[in-house]
Amino acid sequence: MKKLVLILCMCLTASFVTSQSNQKNNARAEKAIALIASEMSNLNDSEIEFIKQAFLDKYTSNGKATAVKGLSKEQKRAIFRKSRDNTKNTLLEKFSNSQANKILKLENQSFQTFKPKNK
């Protein structure tokens, strides 16, 4: 019985941590999408959803890759560059090179003002 309670507590804790991370990622993606949608008014709903999913995938993979203890700044920078390249390649499936570059530039601008609330 003690093992069952312990396992249940561990699962709930892991679920809570994942939920907080997902909320943070969703907030970042929503902030970026809001800026992109306002600057690129010709995007339709399916394109906006595609961009949002690309960003969520990016933020999730970055979080997992950088969660490793002891990474240097250079290693983290390499992870972020590779992630940006992967996101650009994803965006190029639906958008032109200039549109993809503009989307990534606007996403970067949204980071300048994004300050997540730590709860």
One Martini backbone bead per residue (centre of mass of N, CA, C, O) as a GRO file, in nm:
protein
  119
    1MET     BB    1   0.057   0.064  -0.020
    2LYS     BB    2   0.298   0.255  -0.003
    3LYS     BB    3   0.384   0.226  -0.297
    4LEU     BB    4   0.128   0.337  -0.424
    5VAL     BB    5   0.142   0.618  -0.296
    6LEU     BB    6   0.420   0.691  -0.405
    7ILE     BB    7   0.354   0.663  -0.706
    8LEU     BB    8   0.124   0.866  -0.709
    9CYS     BB    9   0.292   1.111  -0.616
   10MET     BB   10   0.493   1.107  -0.851
   11CYS     BB   11   0.288   1.143  -1.079
   12LEU     BB   12   0.167   1.411  -0.981
   13THR     BB   13   0.430   1.571  -0.989
   14ALA     BB   14   0.495   1.529  -1.289
   15SER     BB   15   0.230   1.650  -1.390
   16PHE     BB   16   0.267   1.934  -1.269
   17VAL     BB   17   0.532   2.009  -1.411
   18THR     BB   18   0.426   1.972  -1.700
   19SER     BB   19   0.198   2.177  -1.679
   20GLN     BB   20   0.374   2.426  -1.630
   21SER     BB   21   0.536   2.403  -1.891
   22ASN     BB   22   0.293   2.416  -2.085
   23GLN     BB   23   0.197   2.696  -1.997
   24LYS     BB   24   0.451   2.846  -2.077
   25ASN     BB   25   0.453   2.762  -2.374
   26ASN     BB   26   0.173   2.874  -2.443
   27ALA     BB   27   0.234   3.168  -2.371
   28ARG     BB   28   0.462   3.208  -2.573
   29ALA     BB   29   0.304   3.132  -2.827
   30GLU     BB   30   0.074   3.340  -2.800
   31LYS     BB   31   0.253   3.588  -2.811
   32ALA     BB   32   0.373   3.531  -3.090
   33ILE     BB   33   0.106   3.502  -3.247
   34ALA     BB   34  -0.005   3.783  -3.196
   35LEU     BB   35   0.219   3.932  -3.347
   36ILE     BB   36   0.203   3.783  -3.617
   37ALA     BB   37  -0.100   3.840  -3.678
   38SER     BB   38  -0.068   4.155  -3.676
   39GLU     BB   39   0.165   4.165  -3.906
   40MET     BB   40   0.017   3.901  -4.062
   41SER     BB   41  -0.299   3.931  -4.188
   42ASN     BB   42  -0.291   3.687  -4.422
   43LEU     BB   43  -0.344   3.475  -4.217
   44ASN     BB   44  -0.476   3.182  -4.139
   45ASP     BB   45  -0.583   2.958  -3.908
   46SER     BB   46  -0.407   2.715  -4.002
   47GLU     BB   47  -0.138   2.870  -4.004
   48ILE     BB   48  -0.138   2.954  -3.709
   49GLU     BB   49  -0.150   2.666  -3.595
   50PHE     BB   50   0.111   2.570  -3.725
   51ILE     BB   51   0.297   2.770  -3.581
   52LYS     BB   52   0.224   2.698  -3.293
   53GLN     BB   53   0.317   2.401  -3.309
   54ALA     BB   54   0.611   2.463  -3.380
   55PHE     BB   55   0.669   2.617  -3.116
   56LEU     BB   56   0.592   2.397  -2.913
   57ASP     BB   57   0.802   2.196  -3.011
   58LYS     BB   58   1.044   2.376  -2.958
   59TYR     BB   59   1.004   2.428  -2.650
   60THR     BB   60   1.005   2.133  -2.564
   61SER     BB   61   1.284   2.051  -2.677
   62ASN     BB   62   1.444   2.264  -2.526
   63GLY     BB   63   1.370   2.179  -2.239
   64LYS     BB   64   1.486   1.892  -2.256
   65ALA     BB   65   1.781   1.963  -2.355
   66THR     BB   66   1.837   2.188  -2.109
   67ALA     BB   67   1.792   2.003  -1.842
   68VAL     BB   68   2.073   1.944  -1.839
   69LYS     BB   69   2.330   1.929  -1.645
   70GLY     BB   70   2.616   2.129  -1.725
   71LEU     BB   71   2.569   2.325  -1.945
   72SER     BB   72   2.688   2.524  -2.161
   73LYS     BB   73   2.644   2.801  -2.343
   74GLU     BB   74   2.729   2.670  -2.612
   75GLN     BB   75   2.541   2.425  -2.596
   76LYS     BB   76   2.279   2.584  -2.580
   77ARG     BB   77   2.317   2.745  -2.840
   78ALA     BB   78   2.318   2.495  -3.024
   79ILE     BB   79   2.035   2.403  -2.957
   80PHE     BB   80   1.889   2.666  -3.049
   81ARG     BB   81   1.987   2.661  -3.342
   82LYS     BB   82   1.873   2.388  -3.423
   83SER     BB   83   1.581   2.458  -3.351
   84ARG     BB   84   1.553   2.691  -3.551
   85ASP     BB   85   1.610   2.524  -3.804
   86ASN     BB   86   1.376   2.325  -3.765
   87THR     BB   87   1.153   2.541  -3.766
   88LYS     BB   88   1.212   2.652  -4.045
   89ASN     BB   89   1.163   2.387  -4.197
   90THR     BB   90   0.870   2.368  -4.112
   91LEU     BB   91   0.777   2.642  -4.233
   92LEU     BB   92   0.866   2.567  -4.534
   93GLU     BB   93   0.616   2.382  -4.591
   94LYS     BB   94   0.413   2.665  -4.607
   95PHE     BB   95   0.646   2.875  -4.658
   96SER     BB   96   0.838   3.107  -4.740
   97ASN     BB   97   1.140   3.228  -4.670
   98SER     BB   98   1.047   3.517  -4.595
   99GLN     BB   99   0.819   3.432  -4.407
  100ALA     BB  100   0.985   3.262  -4.210
  101ASN     BB  101   1.173   3.489  -4.124
  102LYS     BB  102   0.950   3.675  -4.015
  103ILE     BB  103   0.838   3.486  -3.803
  104LEU     BB  104   1.106   3.457  -3.641
  105LYS     BB  105   1.143   3.757  -3.585
  106LEU     BB  106   0.876   3.795  -3.430
  107GLU     BB  107   0.933   3.591  -3.214
  108ASN     BB  108   1.182   3.737  -3.104
  109GLN     BB  109   1.031   3.997  -3.028
  110SER     BB  110   0.841   3.862  -2.817
  111PHE     BB  111   1.075   3.802  -2.611
  112GLN     BB  112   1.146   4.097  -2.522
  113THR     BB  113   0.846   4.111  -2.354
  114PHE     BB  114   0.863   3.832  -2.220
  115LYS     BB  115   0.725   3.752  -1.886
  116PRO     BB  116   0.700   3.504  -1.697
  117LYS     BB  117   0.503   3.361  -1.454
  118ASN     BB  118   0.588   3.261  -1.138
  119LYS     BB  119   0.419   2.996  -0.940
   0.00000   0.00000   0.00000
